[in-house]
Amino acid sequence: MQENKPNQNPEFGHNTDFMKEKIKERPVNKKKLFRRTIITAAMAVIFGSIACLTFLLLEPVINKWLYPEDEPAPVVFPEAIEEMAPEDMLSENSSTINSGNQGNSYSGLSQKQIQMLLSGVVLDKENYAQVYNAMASYVAELNHSMVTVTSVSSNLDWFNDIAESKNQASGIIIANNGKELLILVDYTPLRRAESMTMTFSFLNAATNSRSEYQIPVTLKRIDGSTNLAVLSANLKDIPEGLFGENGITIASLGSSNFKNPVGTPVIAMGSPMGISGSVGYGVITATAAQNQKVDSNYKIFQTDIYGSQNAGGVLFDLQGKVIGVITTQNSDTDMKNMIKAYGISELKTRIEQISNGKRLAYIGISAVDVTKEVHEKQGVPYGAFIRDVEMDSPAMLEGIQQGDVLTSFNGTEIRTYNDYINALLQETPGNTAKLTIMRSVQGEYKEMEIAILLVTQ
């Protein structure tokens, strides 16, 4: 019996063992793997950031497209016209009646008869009390448009502990644009605010007493010339039931352009005594025709109301209209505590613009009008005679000097300082204004053209 050798094919007679090959795994390149992981993670972060940024940018656009919201209505105040005081109106009507009755048999009561009738009227303390009760009721009605704005800011004390401080300012509700309630306020005590709330009172029908309500407010715009600001409160934060006769009302801005303002009765409301909710009664005792400030011009009312050097608020007339905004910026040294106010007519345009979120343009000059006498005797051309140029202002940087006379602004003729102010109020920061000025050179006025980049104060 033939014995076969293992692994030997009898047919071919040779060894059929196959070559055995051991496959080894490729060693892991840890550095390369780590690098790829880092690259992948970095790409993920980059693409994720791009996606987030794209979403943040497009989300408001898409949301606005899908759910369009009504734009707030622009705030427009009636133009200030020259008004007649009630006593002047009465005097004019009386003269008209008397002139109309000259040809009639009845010419009215004589002055002697009127004096005899009045002498029979005896006024006592009851009448005095009735007058003040009537004034108190009137003040309570006006208070529906007054608010107190409280600001909160954080500071470090001596021990490096965070301490909150609060400041208050009196404001007045001036408009409702359909989305926001707008409040006019002196922003001086609120400048360091990190958050602000406004507090107003209303008649609580359930308790038949006055209650207070607080809502957050934010800064809309500020006028750097007067430090007046407009704050906004979202209407969604205010229950509808708080509007109406016993709740929130919009103040009516009147006019400060009336004849013979001296002697006009006024009520100071807000914080004329330095305390929120205080009130003062009095009359206008004097008026400054103009109070030139940088890029602005205001009428100043002086009253006989003795108040605080930190007074704030507004002046109301007896027709329920705002005729002035209390200021402490122009207090004379001998009458520091007498309440003064900017005339509302000169402020209306500025208030209207900041109420609509518009930035006010700034150049940095104050000027006076060139009178006919100065023009004829000294040869000064008509225009706005520049008496001061604010330091580091666009005007100073472009070489405007004291004594220059501004005669044209972007092609508009300038004859008075108010012409310049009105032209500037129509401009927007970022635009370039072309000014024509006349400068005295060796006793002769020569024309110069200056281009100024308008900025925000």
LINSUL-V229760 format. One record per backbone hydrogen bond with DSSP energy under -0.5 kcal/mol. NH is the residue of the N-H (numbers start at 0). CO is the residue of the C=O. If there is no record, write none. Layout:
nh=NH co=CO
nh=NH co=CO
//
This chain:
nh=3 co=1
nh=7 co=4
nh=8 co=13
nh=9 co=7
nh=12 co=8
nh=13 co=8
nh=15 co=6
nh=22 co=20
nh=23 co=21
nh=29 co=27
nh=32 co=28
nh=33 co=29
nh=34 co=30
nh=35 co=31
nh=36 co=32
nh=37 co=33
nh=38 co=34
nh=39 co=35
nh=40 co=36
nh=41 co=37
nh=42 co=38
nh=43 co=39
nh=44 co=40
nh=45 co=41
nh=46 co=42
nh=47 co=43
nh=48 co=44
nh=49 co=45
nh=50 co=46
nh=51 co=47
nh=52 co=48
nh=53 co=49
nh=54 co=50
nh=55 co=51
nh=56 co=52
nh=57 co=53
nh=58 co=54
nh=59 co=55
nh=60 co=56
nh=61 co=57
nh=62 co=58
nh=63 co=59
nh=64 co=60
nh=65 co=61
nh=66 co=62
nh=72 co=176
nh=75 co=73
nh=82 co=80
nh=82 co=256
nh=88 co=84
nh=89 co=85
nh=90 co=86
nh=91 co=87
nh=92 co=88
nh=93 co=89
nh=94 co=90
nh=95 co=91
nh=96 co=92
nh=97 co=93
nh=98 co=94
nh=99 co=95
nh=100 co=96
nh=101 co=98
nh=103 co=100
nh=106 co=104
nh=113 co=109
nh=114 co=110
nh=115 co=111
nh=116 co=112
nh=117 co=113
nh=118 co=114
nh=119 co=115
nh=119 co=116
nh=120 co=117
nh=121 co=119
nh=122 co=120
nh=127 co=123
nh=128 co=124
nh=129 co=125
nh=130 co=126
nh=131 co=127
nh=132 co=128
nh=133 co=129
nh=134 co=130
nh=135 co=131
nh=136 co=132
nh=137 co=133
nh=138 co=134
nh=139 co=135
nh=140 co=136
nh=141 co=137
nh=142 co=138
nh=143 co=140
nh=144 co=141
nh=145 co=142
nh=146 co=170
nh=147 co=198
nh=148 co=168
nh=149 co=147
nh=149 co=196
nh=150 co=166
nh=151 co=194
nh=152 co=164
nh=154 co=162
nh=156 co=160
nh=159 co=156
nh=162 co=154
nh=164 co=152
nh=166 co=150
nh=168 co=148
nh=170 co=146
nh=171 co=183
nh=172 co=144
nh=173 co=171
nh=173 co=181
nh=174 co=181
nh=176 co=179
nh=180 co=232
nh=181 co=174
nh=181 co=179
nh=182 co=230
nh=183 co=171
nh=184 co=228
nh=185 co=169
nh=186 co=184
nh=186 co=226
nh=189 co=186
nh=190 co=186
nh=190 co=187
nh=192 co=189
nh=193 co=151
nh=194 co=151
nh=195 co=216
nh=196 co=149
nh=197 co=214
nh=198 co=147
nh=199 co=212
nh=201 co=210
nh=202 co=245
nh=203 co=201
nh=203 co=208
nh=204 co=202
nh=207 co=203
nh=208 co=203
nh=210 co=201
nh=212 co=199
nh=214 co=197
nh=216 co=195
nh=217 co=231
nh=219 co=229
nh=220 co=229
nh=222 co=227
nh=223 co=221
nh=226 co=222
nh=227 co=222
nh=228 co=184
nh=229 co=220
nh=230 co=182
nh=230 co=228
nh=231 co=217
nh=232 co=180
nh=234 co=178
nh=236 co=233
nh=237 co=234
nh=238 co=236
nh=241 co=238
nh=242 co=239
nh=243 co=247
nh=246 co=243
nh=247 co=241
nh=248 co=143
nh=250 co=172
nh=251 co=319
nh=252 co=250
nh=253 co=251
nh=253 co=321
nh=257 co=255
nh=258 co=82
nh=262 co=283
nh=263 co=260
nh=265 co=281
nh=266 co=315
nh=267 co=279
nh=268 co=266
nh=268 co=313
nh=269 co=277
nh=270 co=268
nh=270 co=311
nh=273 co=270
nh=276 co=269
nh=277 co=269
nh=277 co=274
nh=279 co=267
nh=281 co=265
nh=283 co=263
nh=284 co=282
nh=284 co=301
nh=285 co=301
nh=287 co=299
nh=288 co=286
nh=290 co=297
nh=292 co=295
nh=294 co=364
nh=295 co=292
nh=297 co=290
nh=299 co=287
nh=300 co=340
nh=301 co=285
nh=302 co=338
nh=303 co=282
nh=305 co=303
nh=306 co=304
nh=306 co=336
nh=307 co=271
nh=310 co=307
nh=311 co=270
nh=313 co=268
nh=314 co=323
nh=315 co=266
nh=316 co=320
nh=319 co=316
nh=321 co=251
nh=322 co=314
nh=323 co=314
nh=324 co=341
nh=325 co=312
nh=325 co=323
nh=326 co=339
nh=330 co=327
nh=331 co=329
nh=334 co=331
nh=337 co=334
nh=338 co=304
nh=339 co=326
nh=340 co=300
nh=341 co=324
nh=342 co=298
nh=343 co=322
nh=346 co=342
nh=346 co=343
nh=347 co=343
nh=350 co=346
nh=351 co=347
nh=352 co=348
nh=353 co=349
nh=354 co=350
nh=355 co=351
nh=356 co=353
nh=357 co=352
nh=361 co=454
nh=365 co=387
nh=367 co=384
nh=369 co=382
nh=370 co=368
nh=374 co=370
nh=375 co=371
nh=376 co=372
nh=377 co=373
nh=378 co=374
nh=379 co=373
nh=382 co=414
nh=383 co=405
nh=384 co=367
nh=384 co=382
nh=385 co=383
nh=385 co=403
nh=386 co=365
nh=386 co=384
nh=387 co=365
nh=389 co=363
nh=392 co=389
nh=394 co=362
nh=396 co=392
nh=397 co=393
nh=398 co=395
nh=399 co=394
nh=402 co=385
nh=403 co=400
nh=404 co=437
nh=405 co=383
nh=405 co=403
nh=406 co=404
nh=406 co=435
nh=407 co=435
nh=408 co=411
nh=409 co=433
nh=411 co=408
nh=413 co=406
nh=414 co=412
nh=419 co=415
nh=420 co=416
nh=421 co=417
nh=422 co=418
nh=423 co=419
nh=424 co=420
nh=425 co=421
nh=425 co=422
nh=426 co=423
nh=429 co=430
nh=429 co=453
nh=430 co=427
nh=432 co=430
nh=432 co=451
nh=434 co=432
nh=434 co=449
nh=435 co=407
nh=436 co=434
nh=436 co=447
nh=437 co=404
nh=438 co=445
nh=440 co=438
nh=440 co=443
nh=443 co=440
nh=445 co=438
nh=447 co=436
nh=449 co=434
nh=451 co=432
nh=453 co=430
nh=453 co=451
nh=454 co=361
nh=456 co=359
//
